[in-house]
Amino acid sequence: MIGVVIGLSIGAALIFWEVLVIFSVWAMLLAFGCALVTGLVFGYMPARAATRLDPVVALGGE
């Protein structure tokens, strides 16, 4: 969400300086969705691997 807000803010600043900017809701949703899926997948994979370990080993490992 922060990235979308920053992007919209930069776009608004560019419009203020009379630079042609076209906002696309589809592109914003696609970028947000990709970031969300990436975060969930790469957060889930290490957590799943850690659940298979002994708690002492999981907390003591790198």
mmCIF file as Biopython writes it, N, C-alpha, C and O atoms, coordinates in Angstrom:
data_model
#
loop_
_atom_site.group_PDB
_atom_site.id
_atom_site.type_symbol
_atom_site.label_atom_id
_atom_site.label_alt_id
_atom_site.label_comp_id
_atom_site.label_asym_id
_atom_site.label_entity_id
_atom_site.label_seq_id
_atom_site.pdbx_PDB_ins_code
_atom_site.Cartn_x
_atom_site.Cartn_y
_atom_site.Cartn_z
_atom_site.occupancy
_atom_site.B_iso_or_equiv
_atom_site.auth_seq_id
_atom_site.auth_asym_id
_atom_site.pdbx_PDB_model_num
ATOM 1   N N  . MET A ? 1  ? 0.827  -1.194  0.000   1.0 0.0 1  A 1 
ATOM 2   C CA . MET A ? 1  ? 0.000  0.000   0.000   1.0 0.0 1  A 1 
ATOM 3   C C  . MET A ? 1  ? 0.869  1.255   0.000   1.0 0.0 1  A 1 
ATOM 4   O O  . MET A ? 1  ? 0.529  2.260   -0.625  1.0 0.0 1  A 1 
ATOM 5   N N  . ILE A ? 2  ? 1.993  1.184   0.708   1.0 0.0 2  A 1 
ATOM 6   C CA . ILE A ? 2  ? 2.885  2.352   0.772   1.0 0.0 2  A 1 
ATOM 7   C C  . ILE A ? 2  ? 3.432  2.669   -0.611  1.0 0.0 2  A 1 
ATOM 8   O O  . ILE A ? 2  ? 3.535  3.836   -0.987  1.0 0.0 2  A 1 
ATOM 9   N N  . GLY A ? 3  ? 3.784  1.633   -1.372  1.0 0.0 3  A 1 
ATOM 10  C CA . GLY A ? 3  ? 4.296  1.843   -2.725  1.0 0.0 3  A 1 
ATOM 11  C C  . GLY A ? 3  ? 3.277  2.499   -3.635  1.0 0.0 3  A 1 
ATOM 12  O O  . GLY A ? 3  ? 3.628  3.360   -4.442  1.0 0.0 3  A 1 
ATOM 13  N N  . VAL A ? 4  ? 2.018  2.100   -3.515  1.0 0.0 4  A 1 
ATOM 14  C CA . VAL A ? 4  ? 0.958  2.712   -4.323  1.0 0.0 4  A 1 
ATOM 15  C C  . VAL A ? 4  ? 0.795  4.176   -3.958  1.0 0.0 4  A 1 
ATOM 16  O O  . VAL A ? 4  ? 0.651  5.025   -4.837  1.0 0.0 4  A 1 
ATOM 17  N N  . VAL A ? 5  ? 0.815  4.476   -2.673  1.0 0.0 5  A 1 
ATOM 18  C CA . VAL A ? 5  ? 0.668  5.870   -2.224  1.0 0.0 5  A 1 
ATOM 19  C C  . VAL A ? 5  ? 1.851  6.715   -2.695  1.0 0.0 5  A 1 
ATOM 20  O O  . VAL A ? 5  ? 1.669  7.849   -3.140  1.0 0.0 5  A 1 
ATOM 21  N N  . ILE A ? 6  ? 3.053  6.167   -2.598  1.0 0.0 6  A 1 
ATOM 22  C CA . ILE A ? 6  ? 4.235  6.913   -3.070  1.0 0.0 6  A 1 
ATOM 23  C C  . ILE A ? 6  ? 4.145  7.140   -4.579  1.0 0.0 6  A 1 
ATOM 24  O O  . ILE A ? 6  ? 4.433  8.236   -5.060  1.0 0.0 6  A 1 
ATOM 25  N N  . GLY A ? 7  ? 3.748  6.114   -5.322  1.0 0.0 7  A 1 
ATOM 26  C CA . GLY A ? 7  ? 3.603  6.261   -6.767  1.0 0.0 7  A 1 
ATOM 27  C C  . GLY A ? 7  ? 2.573  7.305   -7.149  1.0 0.0 7  A 1 
ATOM 28  O O  . GLY A ? 7  ? 2.795  8.100   -8.062  1.0 0.0 7  A 1 
ATOM 29  N N  . LEU A ? 8  ? 1.449  7.305   -6.455  1.0 0.0 8  A 1 
ATOM 30  C CA . LEU A ? 8  ? 0.422  8.317   -6.723  1.0 0.0 8  A 1 
ATOM 31  C C  . LEU A ? 8  ? 0.907  9.715   -6.358  1.0 0.0 8  A 1 
ATOM 32  O O  . LEU A ? 8  ? 0.588  10.685  -7.045  1.0 0.0 8  A 1 
ATOM 33  N N  . SER A ? 9  ? 1.671  9.818   -5.288  1.0 0.0 9  A 1 
ATOM 34  C CA . SER A ? 9  ? 2.218  11.115  -4.881  1.0 0.0 9  A 1 
ATOM 35  C C  . SER A ? 9  ? 3.209  11.646  -5.916  1.0 0.0 9  A 1 
ATOM 36  O O  . SER A ? 9  ? 3.185  12.827  -6.263  1.0 0.0 9  A 1 
ATOM 37  N N  . ILE A ? 10 ? 4.074  10.766  -6.400  1.0 0.0 10 A 1 
ATOM 38  C CA . ILE A ? 10 ? 5.020  11.193  -7.433  1.0 0.0 10 A 1 
ATOM 39  C C  . ILE A ? 10 ? 4.276  11.584  -8.705  1.0 0.0 10 A 1 
ATOM 40  O O  . ILE A ? 10 ? 4.625  12.570  -9.354  1.0 0.0 10 A 1 
ATOM 41  N N  . GLY A ? 11 ? 3.259  10.819  -9.059  1.0 0.0 11 A 1 
ATOM 42  C CA . GLY A ? 11 ? 2.447  11.162  -10.223 1.0 0.0 11 A 1 
ATOM 43  C C  . GLY A ? 11 ? 1.762  12.505  -10.064 1.0 0.0 11 A 1 
ATOM 44  O O  . GLY A ? 11 ? 1.690  13.281  -11.017 1.0 0.0 11 A 1 
ATOM 45  N N  . ALA A ? 12 ? 1.257  12.790  -8.870  1.0 0.0 12 A 1 
ATOM 46  C CA . ALA A ? 12 ? 0.611  14.087  -8.622  1.0 0.0 12 A 1 
ATOM 47  C C  . ALA A ? 12 ? 1.621  15.221  -8.723  1.0 0.0 12 A 1 
ATOM 48  O O  . ALA A ? 12 ? 1.297  16.294  -9.233  1.0 0.0 12 A 1 
ATOM 49  N N  . ALA A ? 13 ? 2.848  14.994  -8.241  1.0 0.0 13 A 1 
ATOM 50  C CA . ALA A ? 13 ? 3.894  16.017  -8.347  1.0 0.0 13 A 1 
ATOM 51  C C  . ALA A ? 13 ? 4.252  16.264  -9.810  1.0 0.0 13 A 1 
ATOM 52  O O  . ALA A ? 13 ? 4.467  17.408  -10.211 1.0 0.0 13 A 1 
ATOM 53  N N  . LEU A ? 14 ? 4.316  15.208  -10.600 1.0 0.0 14 A 1 
ATOM 54  C CA . LEU A ? 14 ? 4.617  15.371  -12.017 1.0 0.0 14 A 1 
ATOM 55  C C  . LEU A ? 14 ? 3.508  16.121  -12.747 1.0 0.0 14 A 1 
ATOM 56  O O  . LEU A ? 14 ? 3.777  16.940  -13.627 1.0 0.0 14 A 1 
ATOM 57  N N  . ILE A ? 15 ? 2.268  15.839  -12.380 1.0 0.0 15 A 1 
ATOM 58  C CA . ILE A ? 15 ? 1.147  16.586  -12.968 1.0 0.0 15 A 1 
ATOM 59  C C  . ILE A ? 15 ? 1.237  18.055  -12.586 1.0 0.0 15 A 1 
ATOM 60  O O  . ILE A ? 15 ? 0.942  18.929  -13.401 1.0 0.0 15 A 1 
ATOM 61  N N  . PHE A ? 16 ? 1.640  18.328  -11.361 1.0 0.0 16 A 1 
ATOM 62  C CA . PHE A ? 16 ? 1.811  19.711  -10.917 1.0 0.0 16 A 1 
ATOM 63  C C  . PHE A ? 16 ? 2.841  20.436  -11.777 1.0 0.0 16 A 1 
ATOM 64  O O  . PHE A ? 16 ? 2.698  21.627  -12.053 1.0 0.0 16 A 1 
ATOM 65  N N  . TRP A ? 17 ? 3.893  19.705  -12.207 1.0 0.0 17 A 1 
ATOM 66  C CA . TRP A ? 17 ? 4.923  20.302  -13.058 1.0 0.0 17 A 1 
ATOM 67  C C  . TRP A ? 17 ? 4.588  20.164  -14.544 1.0 0.0 17 A 1 
ATOM 68  O O  . TRP A ? 17 ? 5.445  20.337  -15.410 1.0 0.0 17 A 1 
ATOM 69  N N  . GLU A ? 18 ? 3.325  19.849  -14.813 1.0 0.0 18 A 1 
ATOM 70  C CA . GLU A ? 18 ? 2.777  19.779  -16.177 1.0 0.0 18 A 1 
ATOM 71  C C  . GLU A ? 18 ? 3.426  18.696  -17.032 1.0 0.0 18 A 1 
ATOM 72  O O  . GLU A ? 18 ? 3.619  18.880  -18.233 1.0 0.0 18 A 1 
ATOM 73  N N  . VAL A ? 19 ? 3.758  17.585  -16.419 1.0 0.0 19 A 1 
ATOM 74  C CA . VAL A ? 19 ? 4.249  16.417  -17.139 1.0 0.0 19 A 1 
ATOM 75  C C  . VAL A ? 19 ? 3.056  15.486  -17.353 1.0 0.0 19 A 1 
ATOM 76  O O  . VAL A ? 19 ? 2.278  15.246  -16.430 1.0 0.0 19 A 1 
ATOM 77  N N  . LEU A ? 20 ? 2.916  14.966  -18.567 1.0 0.0 20 A 1 
ATOM 78  C CA . LEU A ? 20 ? 1.795  14.084  -18.865 1.0 0.0 20 A 1 
ATOM 79  C C  . LEU A ? 20 ? 1.963  12.753  -18.125 1.0 0.0 20 A 1 
ATOM 80  O O  . LEU A ? 20 ? 2.953  12.047  -18.319 1.0 0.0 20 A 1 
ATOM 81  N N  . VAL A ? 21 ? 0.999  12.424  -17.286 1.0 0.0 21 A 1 
ATOM 82  C CA . VAL A ? 21 ? 1.015  11.174  -16.520 1.0 0.0 21 A 1 
ATOM 83  C C  . VAL A ? 21 ? -0.347 10.514  -16.686 1.0 0.0 21 A 1 
ATOM 84  O O  . VAL A ? 21 ? -1.386 11.167  -16.588 1.0 0.0 21 A 1 
ATOM 85  N N  . ILE A ? 22 ? -0.324 9.205   -16.941 1.0 0.0 22 A 1 
ATOM 86  C CA . ILE A ? 22 ? -1.571 8.459   -17.064 1.0 0.0 22 A 1 
ATOM 87  C C  . ILE A ? 22 ? -1.595 7.417   -15.948 1.0 0.0 22 A 1 
ATOM 88  O O  . ILE A ? 22 ? -0.719 6.554   -15.880 1.0 0.0 22 A 1 
ATOM 89  N N  . PHE A ? 23 ? -2.589 7.499   -15.084 1.0 0.0 23 A 1 
ATOM 90  C CA . PHE A ? 23 ? -2.740 6.534   -14.000 1.0 0.0 23 A 1 
ATOM 91  C C  . PHE A ? 23 ? -3.572 5.362   -14.501 1.0 0.0 23 A 1 
ATOM 92  O O  . PHE A ? 23 ? -4.584 5.557   -15.174 1.0 0.0 23 A 1 
ATOM 93  N N  . SER A ? 24 ? -3.148 4.146   -14.175 1.0 0.0 24 A 1 
ATOM 94  C CA . SER A ? 24 ? -3.863 2.943   -14.562 1.0 0.0 24 A 1 
ATOM 95  C C  . SER A ? 24 ? -4.182 2.137   -13.307 1.0 0.0 24 A 1 
ATOM 96  O O  . SER A ? 24 ? -3.287 1.634   -12.628 1.0 0.0 24 A 1 
ATOM 97  N N  . VAL A ? 25 ? -5.452 2.028   -13.019 1.0 0.0 25 A 1 
ATOM 98  C CA . VAL A ? 25 ? -5.872 1.262   -11.842 1.0 0.0 25 A 1 
ATOM 99  C C  . VAL A ? 25 ? -5.495 -0.209  -12.024 1.0 0.0 25 A 1 
ATOM 100 O O  . VAL A ? 25 ? -5.100 -0.872  -11.066 1.0 0.0 25 A 1 
ATOM 101 N N  . TRP A ? 26 ? -5.616 -0.716  -13.245 1.0 0.0 26 A 1 
ATOM 102 C CA . TRP A ? 26 ? -5.269 -2.103  -13.521 1.0 0.0 26 A 1 
ATOM 103 C C  . TRP A ? 26 ? -3.799 -2.372  -13.189 1.0 0.0 26 A 1 
ATOM 104 O O  . TRP A ? 26 ? -3.481 -3.386  -12.568 1.0 0.0 26 A 1 
ATOM 105 N N  . ALA A ? 27 ? -2.905 -1.474  -13.598 1.0 0.0 27 A 1 
ATOM 106 C CA . ALA A ? 27 ? -1.476 -1.643  -13.317 1.0 0.0 27 A 1 
ATOM 107 C C  . ALA A ? 27 ? -1.205 -1.576  -11.812 1.0 0.0 27 A 1 
ATOM 108 O O  . ALA A ? 27 ? -0.375 -2.326  -11.298 1.0 0.0 27 A 1 
ATOM 109 N N  . MET A ? 28 ? -1.893 -0.691  -11.114 1.0 0.0 28 A 1 
ATOM 110 C CA . MET A ? 28 ? -1.714 -0.589  -9.661  1.0 0.0 28 A 1 
ATOM 111 C C  . MET A ? 28 ? -2.164 -1.871  -8.964  1.0 0.0 28 A 1 
ATOM 112 O O  . MET A ? 28 ? -1.478 -2.369  -8.072  1.0 0.0 28 A 1 
ATOM 113 N N  . LEU A ? 29 ? -3.304 -2.400  -9.366  1.0 0.0 29 A 1 
ATOM 114 C CA . LEU A ? 29 ? -3.810 -3.633  -8.766  1.0 0.0 29 A 1 
ATOM 115 C C  . LEU A ? 29 ? -2.903 -4.818  -9.083  1.0 0.0 29 A 1 
ATOM 116 O O  . LEU A ? 29 ? -2.667 -5.670  -8.226  1.0 0.0 29 A 1 
ATOM 117 N N  . LEU A ? 30 ? -2.400 -4.871  -10.307 1.0 0.0 30 A 1 
ATOM 118 C CA . LEU A ? 30 ? -1.505 -5.954  -10.696 1.0 0.0 30 A 1 
ATOM 119 C C  . LEU A ? 30 ? -0.197 -5.899  -9.906  1.0 0.0 30 A 1 
ATOM 120 O O  . LEU A ? 30 ? 0.283  -6.930  -9.434  1.0 0.0 30 A 1 
ATOM 121 N N  . ALA A ? 31 ? 0.378  -4.718  -9.761  1.0 0.0 31 A 1 
ATOM 122 C CA . ALA A ? 31 ? 1.617  -4.571  -8.994  1.0 0.0 31 A 1 
ATOM 123 C C  . ALA A ? 31 ? 1.392  -4.925  -7.524  1.0 0.0 31 A 1 
ATOM 124 O O  . ALA A ? 31 ? 2.215  -5.611  -6.918  1.0 0.0 31 A 1 
ATOM 125 N N  . PHE A ? 32 ? 0.287  -4.463  -6.953  1.0 0.0 32 A 1 
ATOM 126 C CA . PHE A ? 32 ? -0.033 -4.775  -5.567  1.0 0.0 32 A 1 
ATOM 127 C C  . PHE A ? 32 ? -0.246 -6.277  -5.386  1.0 0.0 32 A 1 
ATOM 128 O O  . PHE A ? 32 ? 0.226  -6.859  -4.410  1.0 0.0 32 A 1 
ATOM 129 N N  . GLY A ? 33 ? -0.953 -6.901  -6.323  1.0 0.0 33 A 1 
ATOM 130 C CA . GLY A ? 33 ? -1.204 -8.339  -6.250  1.0 0.0 33 A 1 
ATOM 131 C C  . GLY A ? 33 ? 0.079  -9.151  -6.334  1.0 0.0 33 A 1 
ATOM 132 O O  . GLY A ? 33 ? 0.255  -10.116 -5.591  1.0 0.0 33 A 1 
ATOM 133 N N  . CYS A ? 34 ? 0.981  -8.763  -7.242  1.0 0.0 34 A 1 
ATOM 134 C CA . CYS A ? 34 ? 2.263  -9.467  -7.365  1.0 0.0 34 A 1 
ATOM 135 C C  . CYS A ? 34 ? 3.085  -9.339  -6.088  1.0 0.0 34 A 1 
ATOM 136 O O  . CYS A ? 34 ? 3.684  -10.315 -5.636  1.0 0.0 34 A 1 
ATOM 137 N N  . ALA A ? 35 ? 3.118  -8.157  -5.509  1.0 0.0 35 A 1 
ATOM 138 C CA . ALA A ? 35 ? 3.868  -7.948  -4.267  1.0 0.0 35 A 1 
ATOM 139 C C  . ALA A ? 35 ? 3.243  -8.758  -3.125  1.0 0.0 35 A 1 
ATOM 140 O O  . ALA A ? 35 ? 3.959  -9.326  -2.300  1.0 0.0 35 A 1 
ATOM 141 N N  . LEU A ? 36 ? 1.934  -8.807  -3.080  1.0 0.0 36 A 1 
ATOM 142 C CA . LEU A ? 36 ? 1.238  -9.557  -2.040  1.0 0.0 36 A 1 
ATOM 143 C C  . LEU A ? 36 ? 1.525  -11.052 -2.158  1.0 0.0 36 A 1 
ATOM 144 O O  . LEU A ? 36 ? 1.841  -11.705 -1.163  1.0 0.0 36 A 1 
ATOM 145 N N  . VAL A ? 37 ? 1.416  -11.594 -3.366  1.0 0.0 37 A 1 
ATOM 146 C CA . VAL A ? 37 ? 1.657  -13.022 -3.574  1.0 0.0 37 A 1 
ATOM 147 C C  . VAL A ? 37 ? 3.114  -13.366 -3.271  1.0 0.0 37 A 1 
ATOM 148 O O  . VAL A ? 37 ? 3.389  -14.384 -2.636  1.0 0.0 37 A 1 
ATOM 149 N N  . THR A ? 38 ? 4.045  -12.529 -3.716  1.0 0.0 38 A 1 
ATOM 150 C CA . THR A ? 38 ? 5.464  -12.769 -3.446  1.0 0.0 38 A 1 
ATOM 151 C C  . THR A ? 38 ? 5.729  -12.791 -1.943  1.0 0.0 38 A 1 
ATOM 152 O O  . THR A ? 38 ? 6.429  -13.675 -1.449  1.0 0.0 38 A 1 
ATOM 153 N N  . GLY A ? 39 ? 5.175  -11.826 -1.217  1.0 0.0 39 A 1 
ATOM 154 C CA . GLY A ? 39 ? 5.358  -11.774 0.235   1.0 0.0 39 A 1 
ATOM 155 C C  . GLY A ? 39 ? 4.775  -12.979 0.933   1.0 0.0 39 A 1 
ATOM 156 O O  . GLY A ? 39 ? 5.384  -13.517 1.857   1.0 0.0 39 A 1 
ATOM 157 N N  . LEU A ? 40 ? 3.603  -13.411 0.505   1.0 0.0 40 A 1 
ATOM 158 C CA . LEU A ? 40 ? 2.972  -14.569 1.135   1.0 0.0 40 A 1 
ATOM 159 C C  . LEU A ? 40 ? 3.739  -15.857 0.853   1.0 0.0 40 A 1 
ATOM 160 O O  . LEU A ? 40 ? 3.950  -16.666 1.757   1.0 0.0 40 A 1 
ATOM 161 N N  . VAL A ? 41 ? 4.155  -16.049 -0.394  1.0 0.0 41 A 1 
ATOM 162 C CA . VAL A ? 41 ? 4.867  -17.279 -0.752  1.0 0.0 41 A 1 
ATOM 163 C C  . VAL A ? 41 ? 6.201  -17.354 -0.038  1.0 0.0 41 A 1 
ATOM 164 O O  . VAL A ? 41 ? 6.526  -18.380 0.561   1.0 0.0 41 A 1 
ATOM 165 N N  . PHE A ? 42 ? 6.985  -16.273 -0.091  1.0 0.0 42 A 1 
ATOM 166 C CA . PHE A ? 42 ? 8.314  -16.326 0.505   1.0 0.0 42 A 1 
ATOM 167 C C  . PHE A ? 42 ? 8.283  -16.142 2.026   1.0 0.0 42 A 1 
ATOM 168 O O  . PHE A ? 42 ? 9.320  -16.290 2.673   1.0 0.0 42 A 1 
ATOM 169 N N  . GLY A ? 43 ? 7.153  -15.832 2.598   1.0 0.0 43 A 1 
ATOM 170 C CA . GLY A ? 43 ? 6.992  -15.860 4.042   1.0 0.0 43 A 1 
ATOM 171 C C  . GLY A ? 43 ? 6.511  -17.228 4.516   1.0 0.0 43 A 1 
ATOM 172 O O  . GLY A ? 43 ? 6.860  -17.679 5.607   1.0 0.0 43 A 1 
ATOM 173 N N  . TYR A ? 44 ? 5.711  -17.877 3.687   1.0 0.0 44 A 1 
ATOM 174 C CA . TYR A ? 44 ? 5.147  -19.177 4.039   1.0 0.0 44 A 1 
ATOM 175 C C  . TYR A ? 44 ? 6.182  -20.295 3.946   1.0 0.0 44 A 1 
ATOM 176 O O  . TYR A ? 44 ? 6.214  -21.184 4.797   1.0 0.0 44 A 1 
ATOM 177 N N  . MET A ? 45 ? 7.025  -20.256 2.920   1.0 0.0 45 A 1 
ATOM 178 C CA . MET A ? 45 ? 7.982  -21.351 2.700   1.0 0.0 45 A 1 
ATOM 179 C C  . MET A ? 45 ? 8.938  -21.559 3.880   1.0 0.0 45 A 1 
ATOM 180 O O  . MET A ? 45 ? 9.079  -22.698 4.326   1.0 0.0 45 A 1 
ATOM 181 N N  . PRO A ? 46 ? 9.604  -20.521 4.414   1.0 0.0 46 A 1 
ATOM 182 C CA . PRO A ? 46 ? 10.477 -20.748 5.576   1.0 0.0 46 A 1 
ATOM 183 C C  . PRO A ? 46 ? 9.685  -21.150 6.833   1.0 0.0 46 A 1 
ATOM 184 O O  . PRO A ? 46 ? 10.170 -21.942 7.641   1.0 0.0 46 A 1 
ATOM 185 N N  . ALA A ? 47 ? 8.491  -20.615 6.994   1.0 0.0 47 A 1 
ATOM 186 C CA . ALA A ? 47 ? 7.681  -20.970 8.162   1.0 0.0 47 A 1 
ATOM 187 C C  . ALA A ? 47 ? 7.277  -22.439 8.100   1.0 0.0 47 A 1 
ATOM 188 O O  . ALA A ? 47 ? 7.259  -23.127 9.121   1.0 0.0 47 A 1 
ATOM 189 N N  . ARG A ? 48 ? 6.953  -22.916 6.905   1.0 0.0 48 A 1 
ATOM 190 C CA . ARG A ? 48 ? 6.580  -24.318 6.743   1.0 0.0 48 A 1 
ATOM 191 C C  . ARG A ? 48 ? 7.769  -25.238 7.034   1.0 0.0 48 A 1 
ATOM 192 O O  . ARG A ? 48 ? 7.626  -26.282 7.670   1.0 0.0 48 A 1 
ATOM 193 N N  . ALA A ? 49 ? 8.947  -24.824 6.553   1.0 0.0 49 A 1 
ATOM 194 C CA . ALA A ? 49 ? 10.151 -25.620 6.825   1.0 0.0 49 A 1 
ATOM 195 C C  . ALA A ? 49 ? 10.472 -25.621 8.318   1.0 0.0 49 A 1 
ATOM 196 O O  . ALA A ? 49 ? 10.929 -26.634 8.846   1.0 0.0 49 A 1 
ATOM 197 N N  . ALA A ? 50 ? 10.245 -24.516 8.996   1.0 0.0 50 A 1 
ATOM 198 C CA . ALA A ? 50 ? 10.544 -24.425 10.426  1.0 0.0 50 A 1 
ATOM 199 C C  . ALA A ? 50 ? 9.596  -25.278 11.260  1.0 0.0 50 A 1 
ATOM 200 O O  . ALA A ? 50 ? 9.980  -25.765 12.323  1.0 0.0 50 A 1 
ATOM 201 N N  . THR A ? 51 ? 8.367  -25.466 10.794  1.0 0.0 51 A 1 
ATOM 202 C CA . THR A ? 51 ? 7.424  -26.290 11.559  1.0 0.0 51 A 1 
ATOM 203 C C  . THR A ? 51 ? 7.821  -27.757 11.577  1.0 0.0 51 A 1 
ATOM 204 O O  . THR A ? 51 ? 7.395  -28.504 12.458  1.0 0.0 51 A 1 
ATOM 205 N N  . ARG A ? 52 ? 8.639  -28.179 10.609  1.0 0.0 52 A 1 
ATOM 206 C CA . ARG A ? 52 ? 9.080  -29.566 10.551  1.0 0.0 52 A 1 
ATOM 207 C C  . ARG A ? 52 ? 10.282 -29.835 11.451  1.0 0.0 52 A 1 
ATOM 208 O O  . ARG A ? 52 ? 10.660 -30.991 11.640  1.0 0.0 52 A 1 
ATOM 209 N N  . LEU A ? 53 ? 10.882 -28.798 12.004  1.0 0.0 53 A 1 
ATOM 210 C CA . LEU A ? 53 ? 12.060 -28.956 12.830  1.0 0.0 53 A 1 
ATOM 211 C C  . LEU A ? 53 ? 11.709 -29.010 14.311  1.0 0.0 53 A 1 
ATOM 212 O O  . LEU A ? 53 ? 10.626 -28.596 14.723  1.0 0.0 53 A 1 
ATOM 213 N N  . ASP A ? 54 ? 12.629 -29.518 15.089  1.0 0.0 54 A 1 
ATOM 214 C CA . ASP A ? 54 ? 12.526 -29.471 16.540  1.0 0.0 54 A 1 
ATOM 215 C C  . ASP A ? 54 ? 12.609 -27.990 16.951  1.0 0.0 54 A 1 
ATOM 216 O O  . ASP A ? 54 ? 13.431 -27.263 16.392  1.0 0.0 54 A 1 
ATOM 217 N N  . PRO A ? 55 ? 11.794 -27.517 17.903  1.0 0.0 55 A 1 
ATOM 218 C CA . PRO A ? 55 ? 11.819 -26.099 18.263  1.0 0.0 55 A 1 
ATOM 219 C C  . PRO A ? 55 ? 13.211 -25.574 18.652  1.0 0.0 55 A 1 
ATOM 220 O O  . PRO A ? 55 ? 13.547 -24.436 18.324  1.0 0.0 55 A 1 
ATOM 221 N N  . VAL A ? 56 ? 14.007 -26.368 19.330  1.0 0.0 56 A 1 
ATOM 222 C CA . VAL A ? 56 ? 15.344 -25.947 19.725  1.0 0.0 56 A 1 
ATOM 223 C C  . VAL A ? 56 ? 16.217 -25.744 18.498  1.0 0.0 56 A 1 
ATOM 224 O O  . VAL A ? 56 ? 16.971 -24.774 18.428  1.0 0.0 56 A 1 
ATOM 225 N N  . VAL A ? 57 ? 16.124 -26.645 17.535  1.0 0.0 57 A 1 
ATOM 226 C CA . VAL A ? 57 ? 16.901 -26.552 16.298  1.0 0.0 57 A 1 
ATOM 227 C C  . VAL A ? 57 ? 16.425 -25.358 15.469  1.0 0.0 57 A 1 
ATOM 228 O O  . VAL A ? 57 ? 17.244 -24.628 14.912  1.0 0.0 57 A 1 
ATOM 229 N N  . ALA A ? 58 ? 15.109 -25.156 15.383  1.0 0.0 58 A 1 
ATOM 230 C CA . ALA A ? 58 ? 14.565 -24.057 14.588  1.0 0.0 58 A 1 
ATOM 231 C C  . ALA A ? 58 ? 14.976 -22.694 15.135  1.0 0.0 58 A 1 
ATOM 232 O O  . ALA A ? 58 ? 15.289 -21.787 14.365  1.0 0.0 58 A 1 
ATOM 233 N N  . LEU A ? 59 ? 14.978 -22.544 16.450  1.0 0.0 59 A 1 
ATOM 234 C CA . LEU A ? 59 ? 15.356 -21.265 17.046  1.0 0.0 59 A 1 
ATOM 235 C C  . LEU A ? 59 ? 16.866 -21.064 17.082  1.0 0.0 59 A 1 
ATOM 236 O O  . LEU A ? 59 ? 17.331 -19.924 17.093  1.0 0.0 59 A 1 
ATOM 237 N N  . GLY A ? 60 ? 17.627 -22.127 17.102  1.0 0.0 60 A 1 
ATOM 238 C CA . GLY A ? 60 ? 19.070 -22.016 17.191  1.0 0.0 60 A 1 
ATOM 239 C C  . GLY A ? 60 ? 19.765 -21.934 15.841  1.0 0.0 60 A 1 
ATOM 240 O O  . GLY A ? 60 ? 20.944 -21.585 15.778  1.0 0.0 60 A 1 
ATOM 241 N N  . GLY A ? 61 ? 19.059 -22.247 14.758  1.0 0.0 61 A 1 
ATOM 242 C CA . GLY A ? 61 ? 19.663 -22.240 13.426  1.0 0.0 61 A 1 
ATOM 243 C C  . GLY A ? 61 ? 19.762 -20.838 12.850  1.0 0.0 61 A 1 
ATOM 244 O O  . GLY A ? 61 ? 19.312 -19.856 13.439  1.0 0.0 61 A 1 
ATOM 245 N N  . GLU A ? 62 ? 20.361 -20.789 11.693  1.0 0.0 62 A 1 
ATOM 246 C CA . GLU A ? 62 ? 20.548 -19.486 11.042  1.0 0.0 62 A 1 
ATOM 247 C C  . GLU A ? 62 ? 19.271 -19.025 10.415  1.0 0.0 62 A 1 
ATOM 248 O O  . GLU A ? 62 ? 19.229 -17.949 9.819   1.0 0.0 62 A 1 
#
